[in-house]
Amino acid sequence: MTEYVPPKVWTWDTESGGTFASINRPIAGATHDKVLPVGKHPLQLYSLATPNGQKVTILLEELLALGHTGAEYDAWLIKIGDGDQFGSGFVAVNPNSKIPALLDRSGATPIRVFESGAILQYLAEKFGAFFPTEPAARAECLSWLFWQMGSAPYLGGGFGHFYAYAPSKMEYPINRFAMETKRQLDVLDKRLAVSEYIAGDDYTIADIAIWPWYGGLVKGRLYDAAQFLSVQDYKHVLRWADAIEARPAVQRGRRVNRVSGPLEEQLPERHDARDFER
C-alpha cells in the first residue's frame, strides 16, 4: 500500500469512497428546495431509525405509554442515502443536516430542536418524565447522557466506519477504534455491575440514549461486529441491554422510521398508534 502524504492544503476534488461517500461533503446548507410535511399532532419528527433516530422514538413511545397524550407525534421518514437531509425544509429545522430533528408545534410559535441529546432532554423536561429532578441524580443522568454524545462518534464514525463502511480495510484505524470501543464497553460494564440502570436505580433518558448504540452493538445489530469485539465478555451490559429491549415501548420505538431488516420490524412512517398493528 502506498503511503498517503497529505498536501499542504486539503481540497475536495473527489469522493472519499465507502458506503456514505455520496452524501459526505465539506460544506453545509441546503442543496435543493423541499418543504417538510406536517401532520396532525403537536410533535413533528423528521428522522430515520438509526441509533440516533431510535433514541427519540423510544422516548416518545415511553411517554405515550405513561399516558402523556401531548407526546403524540408524526414521524416522517428522512432518507439520508437520498440526501433528504439537505432539503431546505429540513435544514431550516436542523442546520447541521443530521437526523433526528423535531418541531414542537404545541405552542403559538413552533420550536425547533435538533441533536438527539437535546431532543431527549427537551422532551423529558417538557413532560416531566425519565429525567430526575433531585440535583445529584439529575447530574448523574446528564453526565451519562453527555458521555454518550461524546463517546458514540468513536463507535460509529470511528470503529463502524473503518470496520464496516470504508472502501478498504486498514489495520491501524480498525485497531485504534476497536480498542476505544472496547474501553467504552468496559466503562459501561463496570457501571452496570453496581447499578441497575445507567444513571442509578431508575430508567432514564441516559439509558434511552445509550441503548440503541451500545445495546445494539452487544445484541449483534451494529456492523456485524459482536464476535470481533467479544461482546459476550460484557455480561452486565448484556443484562441491561436485554432488560431495555424487553420494554414494549422500546420495541415499538425502534420500529419507527425503519426501512431495513425484517418487514415485520419496519414502520417507515408513524402517525397513529394503530400504525403498529398494520
N, C-alpha and C positions, 0 to 999 in steps of 0.2 A: 504494500500500500504506500502510495506517495504521500509524504508528509505535507500537510497543509501549512502554507506560510501566509498569515494574514496580510492583506495590503495595508498601506499607510492609512487609507481612508476606505471604510466599507461602503459599497454601493449595492443597490438592489437591481441586479441585471438578469437574474434567473431564479426560477423557483428552487427551493431548497430540496425538494423531493420528499417522499414519505406520504403517509395517509392524508394529512391535512394541508399539504402544500398549496392547494388551490385557494385556500381561504386565509393563508398567512400573508400578511403584508406589513410594511413598516410605517403605515400612515393610518390615521383614524378618520372617522366621518362616514357619511352615507355614500353608497355607490349608485343608488337608484331610489326613485320615489316609490313609496309603498305605504299606504295608510294601514294602520293596525286595526283589526276587527275589534268590536266592543260588544260584549254580551249583556245579559240582564242583571248580573249580580254586582254587588258593591266592589268586589275584588276581581281585577283582570290580571291574569298571569300569562306571560309570554315565555315559553320555556321548551325544554326537551328533557327526556328522562336520563340525562347523565347523572353522575353522583351529585353534582351541584344542583341540578334541577330537582332531584328527588327530595332533597332537604325540605324544600318549600312545600311541595305537595304532601309530603308526610305530615308536616306540621299542620297544614290546613285540614287534612283529614282527621288528625288528632283533635283539633279544636272543634270540628263538627261533631265528633264522637262525644265530646264533653257537653254538647248542647249549645255551643256558641253559633247561633244561626247567622250572625253577622259575618261569619267566616265563609259563607257560601261564595263560590268563585267559578269563574270561567277560565279554563286552562286552554290556551291557544298554542298550537304547535309551531315552533320555530325550527326549521330545518337548517342547521348550521352548515351542513355539507353543501346546501344550495345557496348559501350566502344570505338567508333571510335576516340575519342579524345586522346586515349592512343596509337594510331598508331605512328610509328617512323616518318612518314612524317609530321603528324600534330604537334607532339612535336617539330620538327625542326622549325616550324613556330611559335608555341606558347609553350614554355617550361612549362607554367602553366597549359596546358591541359584543357583550357576552351574556349568555343566559345564566340564570333566570332574571327577568325584570318584572316588576309588579307595579300596577297602577291602582291606587286606592281611590275609588270614586264615591265613597260613602258620605263625604262632606261636600260643602259648597264648591270647593276648589280641589280638583284631583291632585293627589300626592304621588309622586314617583319614588320608588325605592329600588335601588339596584345594588348588586353584590349580595350573594346568598346569605352571608352572616348578618348583614344589615337588615335584610328582609326578615330573617328569623327573629332578631331582636325587636324589630318594629312590630311584628305580629304578636309576639309573646307579651310585649308591653301593652299593646292595644287591647288584648283580650284578658290580660292578667293570668296567664297560664304558662306552665312549663318554664318559668323563669323565677327564681327565688327573689324575695323582697328583703329578707334578712341580710344585712351588709356582708357578712363573711361568706354566706352561701352564694350570694349574688356575685361576689368577687371570684369565687371558685368557678362558678359556671362561666363567667365571662372569660376567665383565664383559659379554660379548656376550649371555649368557642374560638378564641383568637389563636390558640395553639393549632387548631385545625386549619384556620385560614393561612397560617404561616407554614404549616407542615405539608399540606396536601400538594402544593406545587412541586415539591420534590418527588412525591409519589407519582403524580400524573404527568406533569411536564418533564420531569426528570426520568425516573425509572420507567414509567409507562411508555414514554416516547421512545427512548432508546432501546427498550426491550421488545416492544411490540410494533411501533409505528415508523421508526426511522428506515430510510431506504436500504441501509446495510447495518449489520451487527458489528458493534465496536466494543472491544473488551473494556477499555478504560471507563467510558461513561456508564456502561451497564454495571460494572463492579462498583463504581463510585455511588451510584444511586441505589443499587441493591443494598449496599451497606447502610445507607441512610434510611431506607425504608424499613430494614430490619431493626435498626435502632429505634425508630418511631414505634414499631410494633412492640418492642420491649418496654418502651415508656408506658404505653397503654396497658400492657400485660401486668406490669408492676403496680400500676394504679388500680387496676381492676382486681388484683389479688387482695386488696384491702377495702374495696368499695364496690357496692352492688352495681352502681351506675357511675358514669364518668365523673360527675360533679358531687357525688355523695349518695345518700340513700334514695333520692328521688330522681325520676326520669325527667330530663330537662332538654332544652334546645342544644345543649352540648352533645348529648347522645344523638340527637336528630342530625346534627351537623357532621359528626364523626362517623356514624354508622354506614352511610352509603359508600364512603371511601374505604375505610378500614374493615368494616364488617363485610362489605362486598369483596374485598381482597381475600380475607380468610375463608369466605364461603366459595371462593373459586370463580367469582364473576368478573374480575378485572384482569385483563392482559394474559389470561391463561397461565398465571404465574404462581399458583398456590404451591405446586411441587417445588419449583425453583427456589422459592423463598422459605420452604419448610414451615408452612403456616401452622402445622399441627403442633409445633413447639409452643405456641402462644395459647395455652389452654384457657386462660382467663378471658382473653379476647374472644375466643370461640364460644365460651359460655355466654358472655354478654351479647355477642352477635346473634346467637340462637334466640335469646330472650327477646331481643328487639324485633327480630323477624317474626316472632310468633304473634305480635300485636296486629289485630285486624286492620287498624288504620295504617300501619306501615305497609301491609300487604296491598292495600288499596293505593296508597300514595306512590309506591314505586311503579305502579302500572300507568299512571297518568303521563301523557305525552310520550309514551313508549311506542316505538315503531320498529323494534327489532326483537329477536328472540321468539319464543313460542307465541302463537297467535292468542292463546288464552291469557297471556300476560300483557298484551298490547291494548292501549286505550289512547289513540292519537290525540283526541280532544276530550275534555270533560266539562260539561255544562250543567249536569244534574247528577245527584247520587244514583239515579236509576241507570245512568250510563254504564255502571259497573255490571249490571245484570244483562246487558245486551251482548 
